[in-house]
Amino acid sequence: MNRRDALKSLLVLSGSAAVYGSDRFLTGAINPPELAVETRFTPELLALAEEIAETIIPATTDSGGAKDAKLGIFMQEIVSLYYSSEEQALFFAGLDRVQADGAAQFQQNFVDLADVERTAILMGYETGEIPAGYRAIKQLTTWGYFSSEVGMTEARAFLPIPTRYEGDLPLKPGQKAWAY
């Protein structure tokens, strides 16, 4: 069984249907240039994505939150490089829905809402059927956070063996990947 099959089996057993973009990510296949959507991520959309992520994983006294992990940039990279055009549309529809729900419920943009109001909107998605676009945002938030330096060193117990955390180590041709 290869890693991709193992991940899919684990996700099915854990109750999650699929992680958007996981097939392409695990095989190392990136999207062709015509599917890259970096330019669609305006500063306003990046701020919205980061605020949604920060509402899902806020900073605490013990660890930084989603903003500290720069999850807006992480989402931009993953959505642009690994999401299919259908998954990209789903992701952007999720951002649009959160923004529209903020405007409908509180007559403000989501980024301008108080933490309590943001939480109320997102908790509304957790009851009943979770909208697919929100599921994509939530998946990227947890994936990005717990694979970031902040998530690995502050939110989790971290024993630096043999040295400090380095999330991007170069490999020599033919060398096996590091096991963290």
MDAnalysis code that builds the backbone (N, CA, C; Angstrom):
import MDAnalysis as mda
import numpy as np

u = mda.Universe.empty(540, n_residues=180, atom_resindex=np.repeat(np.arange(180), 3), trajectory=True)
u.add_TopologyAttr("name", ["N", "CA", "C"] * 180)
u.add_TopologyAttr("resid", np.arange(1, 181))
u.add_TopologyAttr("resname", ["MET", "ASN", "ARG", "ARG", "ASP", "ALA", "LEU", "LYS", "SER", "LEU", "LEU", "VAL", "LEU", "SER", "GLY", "SER", "ALA", "ALA", "VAL", "TYR", "GLY", "SER", "ASP", "ARG", "PHE", "LEU", "THR", "GLY", "ALA", "ILE", "ASN", "PRO", "PRO", "GLU", "LEU", "ALA", "VAL", "GLU", "THR", "ARG", "PHE", "THR", "PRO", "GLU", "LEU", "LEU", "ALA", "LEU", "ALA", "GLU", "GLU", "ILE", "ALA", "GLU", "THR", "ILE", "ILE", "PRO", "ALA", "THR", "THR", "ASP", "SER", "GLY", "GLY", "ALA", "LYS", "ASP", "ALA", "LYS", "LEU", "GLY", "ILE", "PHE", "MET", "GLN", "GLU", "ILE", "VAL", "SER", "LEU", "TYR", "TYR", "SER", "SER", "GLU", "GLU", "GLN", "ALA", "LEU", "PHE", "PHE", "ALA", "GLY", "LEU", "ASP", "ARG", "VAL", "GLN", "ALA", "ASP", "GLY", "ALA", "ALA", "GLN", "PHE", "GLN", "GLN", "ASN", "PHE", "VAL", "ASP", "LEU", "ALA", "ASP", "VAL", "GLU", "ARG", "THR", "ALA", "ILE", "LEU", "MET", "GLY", "TYR", "GLU", "THR", "GLY", "GLU", "ILE", "PRO", "ALA", "GLY", "TYR", "ARG", "ALA", "ILE", "LYS", "GLN", "LEU", "THR", "THR", "TRP", "GLY", "TYR", "PHE", "SER", "SER", "GLU", "VAL", "GLY", "MET", "THR", "GLU", "ALA", "ARG", "ALA", "PHE", "LEU", "PRO", "ILE", "PRO", "THR", "ARG", "TYR", "GLU", "GLY", "ASP", "LEU", "PRO", "LEU", "LYS", "PRO", "GLY", "GLN", "LYS", "ALA", "TRP", "ALA", "TYR"])
u.atoms.positions = np.array([
    [0.856, -1.179, 0.000],
    [0.000, 0.000, 0.000],
    [0.897, 1.236, 0.000],
    [0.615, 2.179, -0.906],
    [1.415, 3.399, -0.943],
    [0.807, 4.463, -0.027],
    [1.492, 5.587, 0.108],
    [1.048, 6.639, 1.032],
    [-0.325, 7.180, 0.684],
    [-0.576, 7.357, -0.601],
    [-1.862, 7.910, -1.017],
    [-3.001, 6.986, -0.614],
    [-2.844, 5.680, -0.869],
    [-3.884, 4.720, -0.492],
    [-4.050, 4.658, 1.020],
    [-2.940, 4.734, 1.737],
    [-3.007, 4.701, 3.198],
    [-3.751, 5.918, 3.733],
    [-3.473, 7.108, 3.168],
    [-4.151, 8.320, 3.607],
    [-5.643, 8.245, 3.317],
    [-5.999, 7.779, 2.125],
    [-7.415, 7.656, 1.793],
    [-8.121, 6.692, 2.740],
    [-7.479, 5.563, 3.048],
    [-8.076, 4.591, 3.968],
    [-8.257, 5.200, 5.350],
    [-7.252, 5.934, 5.806],
    [-7.336, 6.575, 7.109],
    [-8.456, 7.600, 7.145],
    [-8.608, 8.374, 6.082],
    [-9.656, 9.390, 6.036],
    [-11.043, 8.763, 6.036],
    [-11.198, 7.670, 5.301],
    [-12.488, 6.993, 5.277],
    [-12.812, 6.451, 6.667],
    [-11.823, 5.854, 7.324],
    [-12.039, 5.315, 8.663],
    [-12.334, 6.407, 9.687],
    [-11.733, 7.586, 9.482],
    [-11.932, 8.670, 10.445],
    [-13.195, 9.469, 10.168],
    [-13.901, 9.149, 9.099],
    [-15.172, 9.815, 8.825],
    [-15.093, 10.950, 7.843],
    [-13.940, 11.271, 7.336],
    [-13.812, 12.335, 6.345],
    [-13.770, 11.706, 4.963],
    [-14.567, 12.221, 4.055],
    [-14.657, 11.622, 2.728],
    [-13.342, 11.763, 1.968],
    [-12.789, 12.937, 1.927],
    [-11.540, 13.171, 1.204],
    [-10.994, 14.535, 1.587],
    [-9.705, 14.658, 1.490],
    [-9.074, 15.955, 1.664],
    [-8.922, 16.541, 0.276],
    [-9.513, 17.699, 0.065],
    [-9.447, 18.334, -1.250],
    [-7.996, 18.546, -1.652],
    [-7.660, 18.184, -2.876],
    [-6.314, 18.370, -3.402],
    [-5.309, 17.317, -2.981],
    [-5.715, 16.351, -2.137],
    [-4.745, 15.392, -1.604],
    [-4.170, 14.478, -2.677],
    [-4.965, 14.083, -3.654],
    [-4.447, 13.210, -4.711],
    [-3.264, 13.858, -5.424],
    [-3.444, 15.099, -5.820],
    [-2.383, 15.794, -6.557],
    [-1.194, 16.097, -5.647],
    [-1.467, 16.471, -4.404],
    [-0.384, 16.794, -3.473],
    [0.473, 15.568, -3.192],
    [-0.167, 14.434, -2.898],
    [0.577, 13.233, -2.541],
    [1.373, 12.651, -3.698],
    [0.929, 12.898, -4.912],
    [1.679, 12.410, -6.063],
    [2.703, 13.425, -6.548],
    [2.651, 14.633, -6.004],
    [3.593, 15.669, -6.395],
    [3.239, 16.348, -7.700],
    [2.038, 16.101, -8.192],
    [1.604, 16.714, -9.455],
    [1.048, 18.103, -9.173],
    [1.575, 19.097, -9.861],
    [1.056, 20.448, -9.674],
    [0.202, 20.835, -10.876],
    [-0.646, 21.799, -10.659],
    [-1.541, 22.257, -11.717],
    [-0.771, 22.944, -12.837],
    [-1.290, 22.856, -14.048],
    [-0.695, 23.627, -15.139],
    [-0.939, 25.122, -14.888],
    [-0.136, 25.976, -15.524],
    [-0.257, 27.423, -15.271],
    [-1.664, 27.991, -15.453],
    [-2.450, 27.437, -16.373],
    [-3.790, 27.993, -16.604],
    [-4.740, 27.747, -15.427],
    [-4.403, 26.811, -14.533],
    [-5.241, 26.576, -13.349],
    [-4.751, 27.340, -12.122],
    [-3.601, 27.992, -12.230],
    [-3.079, 28.756, -11.091],
    [-4.004, 29.943, -10.820],
    [-4.370, 30.117, -9.574],
    [-5.317, 31.173, -9.223],
    [-4.731, 32.162, -8.215],
    [-3.390, 32.285, -8.186],
    [-2.786, 33.208, -7.221],
    [-3.358, 34.610, -7.355],
    [-3.616, 35.031, -8.591],
    [-4.099, 36.387, -8.810],
    [-5.531, 36.572, -8.309],
    [-6.277, 35.486, -8.165],
    [-7.638, 35.590, -7.635],
    [-7.616, 35.910, -6.140],
    [-6.516, 35.588, -5.478],
    [-6.373, 35.886, -4.056],
    [-5.960, 37.343, -3.892],
    [-6.950, 38.204, -3.856],
    [-6.692, 39.620, -3.617],
    [-6.283, 39.789, -2.153],
    [-5.731, 40.924, -1.790],
    [-5.420, 41.145, -0.374],
    [-6.655, 40.976, 0.520],
    [-7.832, 41.362, 0.009],
    [-9.067, 41.216, 0.785],
    [-9.422, 39.746, 0.987],
    [-9.259, 38.920, -0.052],
    [-9.549, 37.489, 0.083],
    [-8.538, 36.798, 0.989],
    [-7.267, 37.197, 0.902],
    [-6.262, 36.631, 1.807],
    [-6.589, 36.980, 3.256],
    [-7.007, 38.223, 3.486],
    [-7.388, 38.644, 4.844],
    [-8.608, 37.863, 5.320],
    [-9.581, 37.647, 4.445],
    [-10.764, 36.874, 4.805],
    [-10.379, 35.442, 5.153],
    [-9.556, 34.806, 4.322],
    [-9.126, 33.433, 4.588],
    [-8.400, 33.345, 5.924],
    [-7.526, 34.320, 6.206],
    [-6.795, 34.301, 7.479],
    [-7.710, 34.530, 8.678],
    [-8.706, 35.390, 8.541],
    [-9.632, 35.635, 9.648],
    [-10.506, 34.408, 9.933],
    [-10.928, 33.719, 8.863],
    [-11.698, 32.486, 9.054],
    [-10.816, 31.464, 9.768],
    [-9.584, 31.308, 9.291],
    [-8.657, 30.355, 9.909],
    [-8.369, 30.722, 11.364],
    [-8.193, 32.010, 11.636],
    [-7.918, 32.456, 13.014],
    [-9.118, 32.209, 13.920],
    [-10.319, 32.276, 13.375],
    [-11.517, 31.975, 14.159],
    [-11.573, 30.484, 14.475],
    [-11.117, 29.657, 13.542],
    [-11.095, 28.208, 13.762],
    [-9.990, 27.835, 14.753],
    [-8.803, 28.389, 14.564],
    [-7.668, 28.123, 15.464],
    [-7.110, 29.462, 15.947],
    [-7.687, 29.985, 17.033],
    [-7.215, 31.275, 17.542],
    [-5.909, 31.140, 18.326],
    [-5.217, 32.246, 18.444],
    [-4.015, 32.275, 19.275],
    [-4.415, 32.122, 20.735],
    [-3.569, 31.459, 21.491],
    [-3.772, 31.320, 22.932],
    [-2.539, 31.842, 23.648],
    [-2.548, 31.794, 24.960],
    [-1.363, 32.226, 25.706],
    [-0.200, 31.264, 25.505],
    [-0.495, 30.013, 25.132],
    [0.552, 29.006, 24.953],
    [1.059, 28.872, 23.526],
    [0.232, 29.246, 22.549],
    [0.648, 29.054, 21.163],
    [0.017, 30.101, 20.258],
    [0.705, 30.329, 19.155],
    [0.189, 31.244, 18.154],
    [-1.000, 30.631, 17.438],
    [-1.752, 31.469, 16.766],
    [-2.924, 30.995, 16.037],
    [-2.651, 30.882, 14.552],
    [-3.738, 30.803, 13.801],
    [-3.648, 30.612, 12.357],
    [-2.933, 31.764, 11.656],
    [-3.122, 32.982, 12.139],
    [-2.440, 34.123, 11.511],
    [-0.930, 34.010, 11.690],
    [-0.507, 33.538, 12.864],
    [0.924, 33.379, 13.119],
    [1.536, 32.329, 12.190],
    [0.729, 31.361, 11.780],
    [1.188, 30.322, 10.860],
    [1.076, 30.751, 9.399],
    [0.579, 31.962, 9.159],
    [0.431, 32.527, 7.799],
    [-0.408, 31.607, 6.904],
    [-1.568, 31.231, 7.408],
    [-2.403, 30.275, 6.690],
    [-3.043, 30.836, 5.429],
    [-3.187, 32.140, 5.324],
    [-3.711, 32.709, 4.082],
    [-2.794, 32.389, 2.914],
    [-1.501, 32.548, 3.122],
    [-0.523, 32.248, 2.075],
    [-0.491, 30.744, 1.807],
    [-0.589, 29.937, 2.869],
    [-0.635, 28.479, 2.697],
    [-1.832, 28.083, 1.835],
    [-3.002, 28.648, 2.146],
    [-4.199, 28.329, 1.369],
    [-4.022, 28.731, -0.091],
    [-3.453, 29.905, -0.317],
    [-3.226, 30.376, -1.678],
    [-2.353, 29.384, -2.451],
    [-1.293, 28.911, -1.836],
    [-0.394, 27.975, -2.504],
    [-1.075, 26.644, -2.808],
    [-1.746, 26.069, -1.815],
    [-2.360, 24.749, -2.004],
    [-3.499, 24.826, -3.016],
    [-4.345, 25.824, -2.893],
    [-5.476, 25.955, -3.822],
    [-4.964, 26.179, -5.247],
    [-3.941, 26.993, -5.399],
    [-3.410, 27.285, -6.736],
    [-2.680, 26.093, -7.347],
    [-1.898, 25.402, -6.543],
    [-1.048, 24.349, -7.096],
    [-1.707, 22.970, -7.169],
    [-2.622, 22.663, -6.241],
    [-3.096, 21.279, -6.141],
    [-4.603, 21.081, -6.289],
    [-5.396, 22.105, -6.137],
    [-6.843, 21.942, -6.271],
    [-7.234, 21.871, -7.740],
    [-8.159, 20.975, -8.056],
    [-8.722, 20.943, -9.408],
    [-9.561, 22.208, -9.598],
    [-9.975, 22.483, -10.818],
    [-10.790, 23.681, -11.059],
    [-12.108, 23.602, -10.291],
    [-12.678, 22.389, -10.137],
    [-13.913, 22.222, -9.366],
    [-13.669, 22.502, -7.883],
    [-12.551, 22.006, -7.365],
    [-12.216, 22.241, -5.950],
    [-11.911, 23.714, -5.699],
    [-11.268, 24.368, -6.662],
    [-11.002, 25.798, -6.531],
    [-12.307, 26.573, -6.461],
    [-13.247, 26.232, -7.334],
    [-14.551, 26.906, -7.332],
    [-15.261, 26.686, -6.001],
    [-15.163, 25.482, -5.470],
    [-15.769, 25.148, -4.185],
    [-15.154, 25.987, -3.061],
    [-13.832, 26.098, -3.060],
    [-13.126, 26.879, -2.046],
    [-13.552, 28.342, -2.084],
    [-13.554, 28.938, -3.271],
    [-13.931, 30.351, -3.390],
    [-15.405, 30.564, -3.060],
    [-16.242, 29.578, -3.379],
    [-17.657, 29.663, -2.991],
    [-17.786, 29.639, -1.473],
    [-16.918, 28.882, -0.801],
    [-16.922, 28.855, 0.660],
    [-16.553, 30.211, 1.248],
    [-15.525, 30.847, 0.686],
    [-15.162, 32.194, 1.142],
    [-16.305, 33.168, 0.912],
    [-16.914, 33.088, -0.275],
    [-18.038, 33.977, -0.599],
    [-19.206, 33.763, 0.356],
    [-19.473, 32.502, 0.712],
    [-20.587, 32.210, 1.604],
    [-20.349, 32.793, 2.995],
    [-19.139, 32.617, 3.517],
    [-18.832, 33.172, 4.839],
    [-18.992, 34.692, 4.808],
    [-18.489, 35.314, 3.766],
    [-18.608, 36.774, 3.641],
    [-20.075, 37.187, 3.556],
    [-20.860, 36.477, 2.745],
    [-22.281, 36.797, 2.583],
    [-23.054, 36.581, 3.876],
    [-22.734, 35.531, 4.612],
    [-23.411, 35.277, 5.879],
    [-23.087, 36.341, 6.921],
    [-21.859, 36.851, 6.893],
    [-21.503, 37.949, 7.786],
    [-22.307, 39.193, 7.474],
    [-22.443, 39.474, 6.180],
    [-23.215, 40.646, 5.764],
    [-24.699, 40.473, 6.079],
    [-25.232, 39.267, 5.866],
    [-26.658, 39.026, 6.104],
    [-27.003, 39.056, 7.590],
    [-26.152, 38.468, 8.416],
    [-26.474, 38.363, 9.844],
    [-26.085, 39.600, 10.643],
    [-24.985, 40.266, 10.250],
    [-24.478, 41.364, 11.077],
    [-24.231, 42.655, 10.300],
    [-24.593, 42.686, 9.004],
    [-24.448, 43.856, 8.143],
    [-23.011, 44.381, 8.109],
    [-22.035, 43.461, 8.186],
    [-20.624, 43.834, 8.100],
    [-19.862, 42.728, 7.372],
    [-18.697, 43.099, 6.860],
    [-17.798, 42.090, 6.319],
    [-17.315, 41.191, 7.451],
    [-17.032, 39.941, 7.145],
    [-16.590, 38.984, 8.160],
    [-15.358, 39.491, 8.903],
    [-14.413, 40.092, 8.202],
    [-13.171, 40.546, 8.841],
    [-13.419, 41.687, 9.827],
    [-14.544, 42.391, 9.702],
    [-14.853, 43.503, 10.599],
    [-15.688, 43.081, 11.811],
    [-16.103, 41.827, 11.858],
    [-16.952, 41.358, 12.951],
    [-16.143, 41.115, 14.218],
    [-16.839, 41.151, 15.343],
    [-16.221, 40.788, 16.619],
    [-16.005, 39.275, 16.646],
    [-15.085, 38.823, 17.488],
    [-14.777, 37.391, 17.572],
    [-16.019, 36.551, 17.858],
    [-16.896, 37.043, 18.714],
    [-18.114, 36.302, 19.068],
    [-19.011, 36.125, 17.847],
    [-19.114, 37.163, 17.032],
    [-19.952, 37.098, 15.831],
    [-19.350, 36.154, 14.785],
    [-18.029, 36.211, 14.622],
    [-17.356, 35.293, 13.700],
    [-17.581, 33.842, 14.123],
    [-17.398, 33.602, 15.403],
    [-17.586, 32.246, 15.927],
    [-19.015, 31.779, 15.712],
    [-19.984, 32.654, 15.898],
    [-21.392, 32.287, 15.710],
    [-21.653, 31.854, 14.263],
    [-21.068, 32.560, 13.309],
    [-21.259, 32.195, 11.902],
    [-20.665, 30.819, 11.625],
    [-19.415, 30.611, 12.044],
    [-18.757, 29.339, 11.754],
    [-19.386, 28.177, 12.519],
    [-19.834, 28.416, 13.739],
    [-20.494, 27.348, 14.502],
    [-21.823, 26.969, 13.855],
    [-22.448, 27.899, 13.175],
    [-23.674, 27.600, 12.446],
    [-23.447, 26.570, 11.356],
    [-22.250, 26.549, 10.787],
    [-21.929, 25.563, 9.753],
    [-21.695, 24.173, 10.351],
    [-21.351, 24.128, 11.620],
    [-21.029, 22.847, 12.257],
    [-22.273, 22.029, 12.603],
    [-23.411, 22.667, 12.624],
    [-24.643, 21.936, 12.927],
    [-25.275, 21.483, 11.626],
    [-25.607, 20.233, 11.544],
    [-26.219, 19.712, 10.322],
    [-25.183, 19.471, 9.246],
    [-25.575, 19.653, 8.012],
    [-24.701, 19.423, 6.864],
    [-23.690, 20.555, 6.737],
    [-22.410, 20.223, 6.787],
    [-21.356, 21.230, 6.668],
    [-21.206, 21.598, 5.191],
    [-21.310, 22.881, 4.846],
    [-21.140, 23.266, 3.437],
    [-19.762, 22.841, 2.917],
    [-19.720, 22.314, 1.703],
    [-18.469, 21.788, 1.142],
    [-17.381, 22.859, 1.073],
    [-17.736, 24.081, 0.737],
    [-16.745, 25.146, 0.673],
    [-16.126, 25.436, 2.028],
    [-16.936, 25.405, 3.071],
    [-16.417, 25.607, 4.421],
    [-15.554, 24.416, 4.827],
    [-15.948, 23.215, 4.431],
    [-15.152, 22.021, 4.741],
    [-13.749, 22.164, 4.142],
    [-13.655, 22.669, 2.913],
    [-12.356, 22.865, 2.265],
    [-11.503, 23.861, 3.050],
    [-12.117, 24.955, 3.492],
    [-11.391, 25.967, 4.266],
    [-10.918, 25.373, 5.590],
    [-11.779, 24.619, 6.243],
    [-11.434, 24.018, 7.535],
    [-10.324, 22.978, 7.380],
    [-10.387, 22.181, 6.307],
    [-9.325, 21.207, 6.054],
    [-7.981, 21.906, 5.860],
    [-7.969, 22.959, 5.055],
    [-6.723, 23.690, 4.821],
    [-6.210, 24.332, 6.105],
    [-7.125, 24.795, 6.931],
    [-6.730, 25.421, 8.194],
    [-6.021, 24.419, 9.099],
    [-6.628, 23.264, 9.300],
    [-6.008, 22.279, 10.198],
    [-4.735, 21.702, 9.594],
    [-4.749, 21.419, 8.308],
    [-3.561, 20.894, 7.642],
    [-2.415, 21.905, 7.726],
    [-2.691, 23.128, 7.330],
    [-1.656, 24.146, 7.322],
    [-1.124, 24.461, 8.707],
    [-2.020, 24.561, 9.673],
    [-1.588, 24.925, 11.020],
    [-0.717, 23.829, 11.638],
    [-1.184, 22.597, 11.579],
    [-0.457, 21.527, 12.256],
    [0.744, 21.019, 11.478],
    [0.986, 21.573, 10.287],
    [2.228, 21.278, 9.585],
    [3.140, 22.507, 9.541],
    [2.728, 23.596, 10.191],
    [3.543, 24.812, 10.244],
    [4.500, 24.754, 11.432],
    [5.451, 25.644, 11.430],
    [6.378, 25.715, 12.560],
    [5.636, 26.047, 13.846],
    [4.691, 26.977, 13.774],
    [3.912, 27.349, 14.957],
    [3.155, 26.137, 15.493],
    [2.465, 25.428, 14.624],
    [1.699, 24.271, 15.051],
    [2.564, 23.138, 15.557],
    [3.721, 22.942, 14.932],
    [4.605, 21.843, 15.321],
    [5.391, 22.140, 16.594],
    [5.729, 23.394, 16.820],
    [6.596, 23.691, 17.964],
    [5.870, 24.316, 19.147],
    [4.729, 24.969, 18.911],
    [4.025, 25.619, 20.008],
    [2.751, 24.884, 20.411],
    [1.973, 24.429, 19.442],
    [0.704, 23.778, 19.752],
    [0.889, 22.312, 20.121],
    [1.983, 21.728, 19.704],
    [2.288, 20.338, 20.018],
    [3.557, 20.278, 20.852],
    [3.713, 19.162, 21.551],
    [4.972, 18.941, 22.256],
    [6.051, 18.724, 21.197],
    [7.170, 19.372, 21.373],
    [8.217, 19.311, 20.361],
    [9.551, 19.059, 21.034],
    [10.206, 17.993, 20.644],
    [11.537, 17.685, 21.133],
    [12.487, 17.779, 19.948],
    [13.314, 18.814, 19.930],
    [14.162, 19.029, 18.754],
    [15.326, 18.029, 18.683],
    [15.095, 16.950, 17.958],
    [16.146, 15.954, 17.797],
    [16.504, 15.912, 16.325],
    [17.702, 16.076, 15.934],
    [18.871, 16.374, 16.730],
    [19.109, 17.865, 16.919],
    [18.259, 18.707, 16.333],
    [18.501, 20.147, 16.392],
    [17.173, 20.892, 16.352],
    [17.163, 22.111, 15.873],
    [15.956, 22.926, 15.843],
    [15.016, 22.489, 14.720],
    [13.806, 23.046, 14.728],
    [12.817, 22.764, 13.686],
    [13.236, 23.431, 12.387],
    [13.282, 22.660, 11.322],
    [13.502, 23.188, 9.987],
    [12.504, 22.499, 9.084],
    [11.498, 23.245, 8.644],
    [10.414, 22.659, 7.878],
    [10.715, 22.399, 6.413],
    [11.851, 22.885, 5.907],
    [12.150, 22.732, 4.489],
    [13.623, 22.377, 4.343],
    [13.930, 21.085, 4.452],
    [15.313, 20.635, 4.338],
    [15.591, 20.141, 2.924],
    [16.704, 20.561, 2.345],
    [17.016, 20.074, 0.997],
    [17.435, 18.600, 1.059],
    [17.102, 17.872, 0.017],
    [17.480, 16.470, -0.091],
    [18.440, 16.301, -1.260],
    [19.414, 15.415, -1.079],
    [20.307, 15.078, -2.176],
    [19.604, 14.085, -3.076],
    [19.935, 14.016, -4.347],
    [19.290, 13.039, -5.234],
    [19.403, 11.620, -4.670],
    [18.270, 10.937, -4.609],
    [18.234, 9.563, -4.100],
    [18.128, 9.440, -2.594],
    [18.224, 10.571, -1.876],
    [18.164, 10.528, -0.401],
    [16.714, 10.328, 0.057],
    [16.543, 9.556, 1.115],
    [15.215, 9.353, 1.686],
    [14.769, 10.622, 2.409],
    [13.442, 10.829, 2.486],
    [12.891, 12.002, 3.177],
    [13.124, 11.871, 4.682],
    [13.293, 13.006, 5.342],
    [13.464, 13.025, 6.786],
    [12.174, 12.599, 7.477],
    [12.269, 11.879, 8.532],
    [11.110, 11.473, 9.320],
    [11.048, 12.364, 10.552],
    [10.063, 13.225, 10.597],
    [9.885, 14.098, 11.758],
    [8.935, 13.454, 12.689],
])
